[in-house]
Amino acid sequence: MLSAGQRVAAAVSGGADSVCLLHALIELGFAPHVLHVNHHLRGAESQADADFVVDLSARLGLPCSVHESPVEPGVDNLEQAARNLRLAVFHEAVSSGAVDRVALGHTRSDQAETVLFRFLRGAGTAGLAGIRPVTSGGLIRPLIEIDRVEARAWLLERGITWREDSSNLSLEFARNRIRQNLLPQLAREWNPAIAETLAQTADWALEEEAYWHERMGELAATHLVAAQAPAVLMRAEALRLQPLAAARRLVRRAMELSKGDLRGIGFGHIEAVLKLAGGPEGGWARAPGLDICRSFDWIRFAPPAAAESYRLEAPVPGFTPVPGTDIGISLELIENSETFRTGNSVYNNNEVGWLDWNRLSSGLQLRNWRPGDRYQPAGASGEEKVTDLFQRARVPLWERGKWPILMDGPRIVWARRFGPAAVCAAGPESSVVLKVAEVTAR
């Protein structure tokens, strides 16, 4: 956790555990910088805690920083919001270079409560790993193998005082109900060493996750494709071929990469994706903060996006970007030369289409595909639904919503990849040709 000479800050709330941590670091030969975060949740009591920490630091001859971080009113999860604010302060202390590590006062008792809480909420191995003793962000927890009772006994032996947080007595918070009711009942009726057992479970799960973290790096590099950020793609077949343990973790990694975190993601959400991979070549699944879609053999993970229709004037000559994509449609008039008349077919090109300018009006528009769109592409025997063209071309569902269609009044005259309409396609007799080209947006 710490090497000689490293600069460490101690997060001190004023409670027994953090005060024990501070004094233990001093006895080990460190001179910590004291960090206190005041959320102003308990009025005068919160201010008294801050004053206590400032006074304690002064008596110990240690530098102290008090961060005023009030929690916004009306948040759904008060505890989580306060925790996020504290972590932001601690990570800033490390990332700014002010210290090398920030030590937190979590004990084995906190670990047991966390593991039980997560188990009751349906967490997998990653959740059961509990509180990490050391994090990649520079946070360390030196008391993680010490019970809360041991920490208080250590302070009492030395005559060291601390502050009691009245909110720890409130049964409004789930963690307090676990601490005051559930764990004591389990210790009385089932296992006197329940806290130690839960902490051992966390250690076991942590080592399992360390192994899978390295393994997942290899699997993710092989099977996850970064699409237009933050979307992530994965082949359904590749997922089906994985052992179940690896498949579940691969889905979790895809979700985390796209969403940014795994908050709210449960067992059922992961199983829904595995079911999607094993079913027909199409369908949807939902998870908090994610839309998951299967189209043909691809599964796409992406944050929910509002469906956006567009209909834009398409100047000739000119360039019209396609909203929400990295492409645009270029329109250019060309005099039909002898070379063009006698050249190869003007129809068969996925990126360029040729329209007879004399068969068009002057008011062209570019819009996205709409359900029910149909037209007769040049070279086709009759009118076709664009959805049927999508199916034959295996265009994924998520690409269709913004698919560019060129309109001349009420009629479709060109569609991306499917080319010009037969009624206005350029031919050898065309004197002026409109070149429609898909290009990367500028």
C-alpha angles and dihedrals in degrees: 000000000000136000126203110275096023116131113239133186122204118216103221122185094172093252124124097262097051093043089051089050092052095051092043091055090051092051088051089058101260126127102210126201105235118231122192125179117202113201093177090225096137102038113219091008091060091050091048089054091053091048090050092053093047091050092046091051091049092051090050092046093240129140113250134198122193114198118201105216110159116191114242111252118252099028114154097228111035095182093050093047092051091046091052091052092051093048090051089056093047095047091048090054089056100038092048090057093241090124137004097224139013114214119211126198101231113144136198087266090060089048092053092049091049095049093048092046092051093044090054089052092053102257121171128221093295091057094043089057083080122185113005114233089212126018132198088241093066100262118139132185110203094176096053092113094046123089119233090242090055091052092053092046089052090054094046091052088058097041092242117156130213141179126261117223108221091204089068087072095054114105089202088091119073093220091056091051089052091047098045103031118014102042094046089050092050090048092050099043107026119014126003089200095050094130092053091045092053091047090052089050088054092051091049092049092046092058091046090053092047089057094046092046090063092042092049090055089062095043094046092051089052102041110023119081121198105225124180100330129296092015119100125198130203132175114246092217092055089051093049092052094056122095107259094251091054093042092055092050092046090055090049091051092050090050092048094048092051100038098035094233141024098241110147094008111133141176093271093057092054093046090051090058092049089051089050090053092051096047136070121315096273143043146101138256130188132217131165107288094000142092111203118194133179119204118172105319097336127093116199126201116196140144113265112275127194113245106253122197120196137190115180136178108252109211120211113245096021151090125258119192115221106235116245094013139083094240136081138188120246120202119197132170117226130185106237104246128197088254091057092048094053098035130100123297112305093208108063108078125108094206104034131049130185123214130186103245093204091062093055134077120233096250108079121170134194118216140160124264115275128199109265096033113146138164142150111261116213109273094023120120094229149343116312137191112250088225088062089051089051090053095050092046090045093232108177117243093243093058096053101071094069096033108141119240122182113220131197101194107303096343131086110235100171138009127194112267092355095072137213126344114258092236093064105021115135118250140172090284094055112113097191122029129200110216112210112195133177110220137167110274115258 
